[in-house]
Amino acid sequence: MDLTPTDYKTLNDFKNTPKKHLSEDGLQLYDQSESERRYYKNMVALMKSEATSSVKTSNDFVPSKDDFIAQFTSLYNQEKLKTKDQQNLVVGLAQAFVAKANGYRNSIIDTKVLNLSLALHAYSPKTYKLAAANLPLVSERHVRRVSSKRRETPIIHRTADELTDTVTNHIKLIRDGYKDQSMRVAVSVGVDATVLVKGVQVLHGEGVLTGLASPNHWLEIQGNNADEITKFVNECRDGKHGVLAGEIKFAILSFQQTPIGVSPYLIFA
């Protein structure tokens, strides 16, 4: 049954009823009516947009919750929408919400929901925690796990061959973008150094210790227990495995002309 403006007024009036005068059944009715009142208020605002015109009723009344869900399900199941709306981010979030509400903690996550989670976490972990508290996003632990798998080799731990391959592949992307495999690609190189506070750092995600000067800037500690790692860290601080790095040097390759979608620069360290 649709909700009318008169129904909304009645719900507003009932909202002003003191709870102390209500029985247990009355309190339950109060909560249900308050939910309906908020739903009506939100739907009135949504129905003014073209995006939700498909759920409007002929007399501009607000469809009840059950009717709205039925219409949403009908639209979702329509063959013509399966290639578009079922891939919508909002639909993906709705699917994730339903899965969590039904207790499925390891359900398949929609690609767009996963990409949104990864992008938010990469932008700011604090922002991600705020969003995840209000949206059915992927758990932060899973985001970190996926990010670590997608992460490329750190720029301070690439061999000369890997650096050559990176530059060569980037030039190929530029030529492919312009559909000219013989074009000359102009590159400028800038090198700079930044002073560091001397110290060592354990990168648990990579299983290494960094902070010493090259060639000891990337020391494997994978498989060592906590006591062995602590001992090794102290030895590095005492200079037993090389001197502490005092600066880090960066090289920036700037490409003078790149097609849309290709980065105009590369960074090496």
C-alpha beads as a LAMMPS data file, in Angstrom:
LAMMPS data file: protein, C-alpha beads

269 atoms
268 bonds

1 atom types
1 bond types

-500.0 500.0 xlo xhi
-500.0 500.0 ylo yhi
-500.0 500.0 zlo zhi

Masses

1 110.0

Atoms # bond

1 1 1 0.000 0.000 0.000
2 1 1 1.322 3.438 -0.961
3 1 1 2.104 6.077 1.652
4 1 1 0.185 9.346 1.283
5 1 1 0.957 12.818 2.669
6 1 1 -1.865 12.218 5.172
7 1 1 -0.109 9.045 6.338
8 1 1 3.097 11.022 6.785
9 1 1 1.274 13.628 8.894
10 1 1 -0.199 10.858 11.045
11 1 1 3.237 9.326 11.511
12 1 1 4.632 12.714 12.505
13 1 1 1.855 13.170 15.067
14 1 1 2.432 9.707 16.499
15 1 1 6.161 10.488 16.779
16 1 1 5.313 13.114 19.394
17 1 1 3.650 10.538 21.638
18 1 1 5.635 10.144 24.906
19 1 1 7.114 6.647 25.072
20 1 1 6.355 6.361 28.781
21 1 1 2.644 6.041 27.951
22 1 1 3.174 3.133 25.548
23 1 1 2.994 -0.582 26.265
24 1 1 5.512 -3.078 24.899
25 1 1 3.414 -3.521 21.748
26 1 1 3.047 0.237 21.524
27 1 1 6.820 0.720 21.652
28 1 1 7.204 -1.798 18.842
29 1 1 4.590 0.062 16.795
30 1 1 6.394 3.323 17.584
31 1 1 9.680 1.987 16.184
32 1 1 7.979 0.654 13.064
33 1 1 6.127 3.916 12.421
34 1 1 9.332 5.912 12.913
35 1 1 11.049 3.701 10.346
36 1 1 8.187 4.307 7.907
37 1 1 8.285 8.053 8.566
38 1 1 12.006 8.285 7.802
39 1 1 11.560 6.100 4.743
40 1 1 8.797 8.392 3.419
41 1 1 10.899 11.510 4.006
42 1 1 13.916 10.061 2.172
43 1 1 11.857 8.681 -0.696
44 1 1 10.134 12.019 -1.327
45 1 1 13.550 13.578 -1.930
46 1 1 14.726 10.660 -4.092
47 1 1 11.585 10.582 -6.248
48 1 1 12.278 14.110 -7.436
49 1 1 15.272 12.871 -9.411
50 1 1 15.090 11.151 -12.791
51 1 1 17.229 8.292 -11.466
52 1 1 14.309 6.995 -9.397
53 1 1 11.477 7.835 -11.773
54 1 1 10.901 4.120 -12.301
55 1 1 9.628 3.731 -8.727
56 1 1 7.167 6.618 -8.831
57 1 1 3.482 5.875 -8.577
58 1 1 0.820 7.318 -10.839
59 1 1 -0.545 9.611 -8.103
60 1 1 2.873 10.676 -6.745
61 1 1 2.294 8.743 -3.535
62 1 1 5.379 7.110 -2.031
63 1 1 5.464 3.334 -2.577
64 1 1 5.574 1.331 0.619
65 1 1 8.757 -0.495 1.571
66 1 1 7.425 -3.814 0.300
67 1 1 6.328 -2.268 -3.002
68 1 1 9.678 -0.537 -3.413
69 1 1 11.594 -3.777 -2.849
70 1 1 9.295 -5.604 -5.260
71 1 1 9.879 -2.953 -7.941
72 1 1 13.631 -3.014 -7.326
73 1 1 13.665 -6.795 -7.688
74 1 1 11.610 -6.601 -10.867
75 1 1 13.955 -4.041 -12.404
76 1 1 17.003 -5.998 -11.310
77 1 1 15.746 -9.171 -12.955
78 1 1 14.809 -7.548 -16.249
79 1 1 16.952 -8.927 -19.047
80 1 1 17.648 -5.503 -20.530
81 1 1 19.219 -4.265 -17.305
82 1 1 21.508 -7.214 -16.594
83 1 1 24.408 -5.748 -18.544
84 1 1 24.081 -2.291 -17.014
85 1 1 22.285 -1.874 -13.697
86 1 1 23.445 -5.201 -12.250
87 1 1 27.004 -3.906 -12.661
88 1 1 26.126 -0.639 -10.932
89 1 1 28.116 0.219 -7.813
90 1 1 24.941 0.852 -5.807
91 1 1 23.606 -2.589 -6.734
92 1 1 26.932 -4.131 -5.749
93 1 1 26.771 -2.414 -2.369
94 1 1 23.211 -3.662 -1.927
95 1 1 24.333 -7.210 -2.697
96 1 1 27.160 -6.937 -0.162
97 1 1 24.755 -5.608 2.461
98 1 1 22.298 -8.467 1.928
99 1 1 25.116 -11.030 2.070
100 1 1 26.421 -9.650 5.367
101 1 1 22.903 -9.383 6.800
102 1 1 22.382 -13.067 6.022
103 1 1 25.626 -14.018 7.720
104 1 1 27.720 -14.719 4.610
105 1 1 31.066 -13.226 5.600
106 1 1 33.069 -14.645 2.688
107 1 1 30.660 -13.990 -0.161
108 1 1 31.875 -13.012 -3.629
109 1 1 32.500 -9.263 -3.751
110 1 1 31.395 -7.227 -6.760
111 1 1 34.366 -5.896 -8.733
112 1 1 33.228 -2.283 -8.440
113 1 1 32.823 -2.591 -4.665
114 1 1 36.310 -4.086 -4.384
115 1 1 37.813 -1.357 -6.577
116 1 1 36.089 1.323 -4.512
117 1 1 37.470 -0.243 -1.330
118 1 1 41.000 -0.399 -2.750
119 1 1 40.861 3.192 -4.020
120 1 1 39.573 4.592 -0.725
121 1 1 42.158 2.701 1.315
122 1 1 44.977 3.806 -0.998
123 1 1 43.797 7.417 -0.717
124 1 1 43.551 7.382 3.073
125 1 1 43.176 4.501 5.572
126 1 1 41.297 6.870 7.906
127 1 1 38.871 7.823 5.156
128 1 1 38.384 4.123 4.403
129 1 1 37.542 3.314 8.030
130 1 1 34.933 6.100 8.025
131 1 1 33.393 4.833 4.773
132 1 1 33.503 1.176 5.861
133 1 1 31.651 2.051 9.053
134 1 1 28.719 3.295 6.960
135 1 1 28.907 1.186 3.794
136 1 1 29.170 -2.593 3.242
137 1 1 32.741 -2.433 1.961
138 1 1 35.438 -5.094 2.027
139 1 1 37.208 -5.704 5.343
140 1 1 40.418 -3.734 5.807
141 1 1 42.412 -6.944 6.241
142 1 1 41.206 -8.220 2.859
143 1 1 41.992 -4.856 1.251
144 1 1 45.566 -5.063 2.517
145 1 1 45.874 -8.652 1.315
146 1 1 44.670 -7.787 -2.188
147 1 1 46.816 -4.637 -2.302
148 1 1 49.944 -6.569 -1.395
149 1 1 49.296 -9.053 -4.223
150 1 1 48.760 -6.263 -6.745
151 1 1 51.747 -4.227 -5.579
152 1 1 54.669 -4.089 -7.972
153 1 1 58.280 -4.639 -6.962
154 1 1 59.340 -1.707 -4.734
155 1 1 61.279 0.933 -6.659
156 1 1 64.285 0.593 -4.348
157 1 1 64.596 -3.112 -5.123
158 1 1 64.701 -3.404 -8.897
159 1 1 67.539 -4.783 -10.931
160 1 1 69.016 -3.011 -13.947
161 1 1 67.164 -5.436 -16.226
162 1 1 63.851 -4.726 -14.477
163 1 1 64.389 -0.977 -14.834
164 1 1 65.197 -1.425 -18.520
165 1 1 62.062 -3.506 -19.050
166 1 1 59.936 -0.890 -17.261
167 1 1 61.191 1.924 -19.507
168 1 1 60.923 -0.203 -22.652
169 1 1 57.351 -1.256 -21.864
170 1 1 56.385 2.359 -21.150
171 1 1 57.763 3.483 -24.500
172 1 1 55.804 0.678 -26.158
173 1 1 52.618 1.939 -24.457
174 1 1 53.266 5.413 -25.847
175 1 1 53.865 4.119 -29.364
176 1 1 50.806 1.866 -29.189
177 1 1 48.738 4.840 -28.055
178 1 1 49.786 6.852 -31.091
179 1 1 49.719 3.760 -33.345
180 1 1 53.237 4.513 -34.531
181 1 1 55.864 1.896 -33.638
182 1 1 58.679 3.942 -35.212
183 1 1 58.046 7.287 -33.458
184 1 1 60.862 8.819 -31.448
185 1 1 60.063 9.219 -27.767
186 1 1 61.769 12.178 -26.117
187 1 1 62.705 11.669 -22.462
188 1 1 64.273 13.975 -19.908
189 1 1 65.859 12.706 -16.705
190 1 1 66.051 14.506 -13.372
191 1 1 68.016 13.197 -10.391
192 1 1 67.771 14.432 -6.825
193 1 1 68.574 13.219 -3.318
194 1 1 66.716 13.563 -0.031
195 1 1 68.434 13.428 3.344
196 1 1 67.160 10.654 5.618
197 1 1 67.018 10.247 9.343
198 1 1 69.397 7.329 9.813
199 1 1 67.691 4.170 10.991
200 1 1 66.414 0.758 9.975
201 1 1 62.879 -0.336 9.205
202 1 1 61.331 -3.784 9.070
203 1 1 58.886 -4.162 6.171
204 1 1 56.798 -7.128 7.309
205 1 1 54.757 -7.151 4.099
206 1 1 57.928 -7.730 2.054
207 1 1 59.821 -9.737 4.662
208 1 1 62.876 -7.475 4.517
209 1 1 64.813 -4.888 6.485
210 1 1 65.748 -1.554 4.914
211 1 1 67.758 1.457 6.002
212 1 1 71.341 0.518 5.136
213 1 1 73.294 1.979 2.256
214 1 1 73.340 0.145 -1.086
215 1 1 74.014 -2.694 -1.801
216 1 1 72.727 -3.695 1.647
217 1 1 69.551 -1.644 1.396
218 1 1 67.283 -4.716 1.052
219 1 1 68.090 -7.508 3.501
220 1 1 65.904 -10.613 3.623
221 1 1 64.502 -11.609 7.044
222 1 1 61.731 -13.895 5.804
223 1 1 61.363 -16.952 8.042
224 1 1 63.132 -15.484 11.064
225 1 1 61.330 -15.439 14.387
226 1 1 60.786 -12.285 16.473
227 1 1 63.945 -12.748 18.590
228 1 1 66.121 -13.317 15.524
229 1 1 64.714 -10.216 13.828
230 1 1 65.295 -8.085 16.938
231 1 1 68.892 -9.282 17.160
232 1 1 69.448 -8.587 13.461
233 1 1 67.972 -5.087 13.757
234 1 1 70.322 -4.261 16.634
235 1 1 73.292 -5.562 14.655
236 1 1 72.318 -3.337 11.703
237 1 1 72.041 -0.323 13.976
238 1 1 75.535 -1.061 15.271
239 1 1 76.883 -1.166 11.711
240 1 1 77.725 -4.863 11.596
241 1 1 76.005 -5.367 8.238
242 1 1 76.929 -2.078 6.590
243 1 1 76.604 1.665 7.151
244 1 1 73.246 3.340 7.628
245 1 1 71.976 5.241 4.593
246 1 1 72.140 9.002 4.939
247 1 1 70.146 9.864 1.835
248 1 1 68.014 8.344 -0.905
249 1 1 68.362 9.285 -4.559
250 1 1 65.482 9.468 -7.011
251 1 1 65.493 9.569 -10.784
252 1 1 62.417 10.920 -12.570
253 1 1 61.955 10.165 -16.259
254 1 1 59.639 12.679 -17.943
255 1 1 58.199 11.771 -21.328
256 1 1 57.598 14.831 -23.473
257 1 1 54.553 13.438 -25.299
258 1 1 52.164 10.743 -24.083
259 1 1 48.687 9.624 -25.219
260 1 1 45.656 9.807 -22.962
261 1 1 45.789 7.181 -20.218
262 1 1 49.598 6.814 -20.178
263 1 1 51.617 8.366 -17.351
264 1 1 54.003 11.147 -18.475
265 1 1 56.673 10.108 -15.975
266 1 1 58.357 7.193 -14.196
267 1 1 60.122 7.256 -10.826
268 1 1 63.127 5.171 -9.840
269 1 1 65.170 5.130 -6.644

Bonds

1 1 1 2
2 1 2 3
3 1 3 4
4 1 4 5
5 1 5 6
6 1 6 7
7 1 7 8
8 1 8 9
9 1 9 10
10 1 10 11
11 1 11 12
12 1 12 13
13 1 13 14
14 1 14 15
15 1 15 16
16 1 16 17
17 1 17 18
18 1 18 19
19 1 19 20
20 1 20 21
21 1 21 22
22 1 22 23
23 1 23 24
24 1 24 25
25 1 25 26
26 1 26 27
27 1 27 28
28 1 28 29
29 1 29 30
30 1 30 31
31 1 31 32
32 1 32 33
33 1 33 34
34 1 34 35
35 1 35 36
36 1 36 37
37 1 37 38
38 1 38 39
39 1 39 40
40 1 40 41
41 1 41 42
42 1 42 43
43 1 43 44
44 1 44 45
45 1 45 46
46 1 46 47
47 1 47 48
48 1 48 49
49 1 49 50
50 1 50 51
51 1 51 52
52 1 52 53
53 1 53 54
54 1 54 55
55 1 55 56
56 1 56 57
57 1 57 58
58 1 58 59
59 1 59 60
60 1 60 61
61 1 61 62
62 1 62 63
63 1 63 64
64 1 64 65
65 1 65 66
66 1 66 67
67 1 67 68
68 1 68 69
69 1 69 70
70 1 70 71
71 1 71 72
72 1 72 73
73 1 73 74
74 1 74 75
75 1 75 76
76 1 76 77
77 1 77 78
78 1 78 79
79 1 79 80
80 1 80 81
81 1 81 82
82 1 82 83
83 1 83 84
84 1 84 85
85 1 85 86
86 1 86 87
87 1 87 88
88 1 88 89
89 1 89 90
90 1 90 91
91 1 91 92
92 1 92 93
93 1 93 94
94 1 94 95
95 1 95 96
96 1 96 97
97 1 97 98
98 1 98 99
99 1 99 100
100 1 100 101
101 1 101 102
102 1 102 103
103 1 103 104
104 1 104 105
105 1 105 106
106 1 106 107
107 1 107 108
108 1 108 109
109 1 109 110
110 1 110 111
111 1 111 112
112 1 112 113
113 1 113 114
114 1 114 115
115 1 115 116
116 1 116 117
117 1 117 118
118 1 118 119
119 1 119 120
120 1 120 121
121 1 121 122
122 1 122 123
123 1 123 124
124 1 124 125
125 1 125 126
126 1 126 127
127 1 127 128
128 1 128 129
129 1 129 130
130 1 130 131
131 1 131 132
132 1 132 133
133 1 133 134
134 1 134 135
135 1 135 136
136 1 136 137
137 1 137 138
138 1 138 139
139 1 139 140
140 1 140 141
141 1 141 142
142 1 142 143
143 1 143 144
144 1 144 145
145 1 145 146
146 1 146 147
147 1 147 148
148 1 148 149
149 1 149 150
150 1 150 151
151 1 151 152
152 1 152 153
153 1 153 154
154 1 154 155
155 1 155 156
156 1 156 157
157 1 157 158
158 1 158 159
159 1 159 160
160 1 160 161
161 1 161 162
162 1 162 163
163 1 163 164
164 1 164 165
165 1 165 166
166 1 166 167
167 1 167 168
168 1 168 169
169 1 169 170
170 1 170 171
171 1 171 172
172 1 172 173
173 1 173 174
174 1 174 175
175 1 175 176
176 1 176 177
177 1 177 178
178 1 178 179
179 1 179 180
180 1 180 181
181 1 181 182
182 1 182 183
183 1 183 184
184 1 184 185
185 1 185 186
186 1 186 187
187 1 187 188
188 1 188 189
189 1 189 190
190 1 190 191
191 1 191 192
192 1 192 193
193 1 193 194
194 1 194 195
195 1 195 196
196 1 196 197
197 1 197 198
198 1 198 199
199 1 199 200
200 1 200 201
201 1 201 202
202 1 202 203
203 1 203 204
204 1 204 205
205 1 205 206
206 1 206 207
207 1 207 208
208 1 208 209
209 1 209 210
210 1 210 211
211 1 211 212
212 1 212 213
213 1 213 214
214 1 214 215
215 1 215 216
216 1 216 217
217 1 217 218
218 1 218 219
219 1 219 220
220 1 220 221
221 1 221 222
222 1 222 223
223 1 223 224
224 1 224 225
225 1 225 226
226 1 226 227
227 1 227 228
228 1 228 229
229 1 229 230
230 1 230 231
231 1 231 232
232 1 232 233
233 1 233 234
234 1 234 235
235 1 235 236
236 1 236 237
237 1 237 238
238 1 238 239
239 1 239 240
240 1 240 241
241 1 241 242
242 1 242 243
243 1 243 244
244 1 244 245
245 1 245 246
246 1 246 247
247 1 247 248
248 1 248 249
249 1 249 250
250 1 250 251
251 1 251 252
252 1 252 253
253 1 253 254
254 1 254 255
255 1 255 256
256 1 256 257
257 1 257 258
258 1 258 259
259 1 259 260
260 1 260 261
261 1 261 262
262 1 262 263
263 1 263 264
264 1 264 265
265 1 265 266
266 1 266 267
267 1 267 268
268 1 268 269
